[in-house]
């Protein structure tokens, strides 16, 4: 956790809504999603609450435990009309540019992180406003391992305004 107040926020929620949130607050483990498919382990998936009503970035870490290279080749989500893989953001002529990527390589025995300011998955043309506390289904498609669906929590907005 590199954000400032998640624990304070969590404990406030816990005292206000103890019964409802007992499971989520017990261990602090419900703040990000993780899953496994084939040789791949996906951890720390989260969506910073987006400032924009149109797009939201998804961040996570993929570890390839196997001896075979893989790659993230796409994604879908029921809350977005489309989703793209993007390179890190750069400034060009005063505006933020993000270059689309065909795929994100997940080499054998390596760990690849999609994180704020770096590569990310972008949900585009959102069908609904995403708000903190909500969970969003995101299906990741890998070249070799196949696809899996994560239930990704929307967290506090990050320092990049959710981009
Ligand atoms: Cu982007």
Boltz pocket constraint, residues with backbone or C-beta under 6 A from the ligand:
constraints:
  - pocket:
      binder: B
      contacts: [[A, 57], [A, 86], [A, 87], [A, 98], [A, 120], [A, 121], [A, 122], [A, 163]]
      max_distance: 6.0
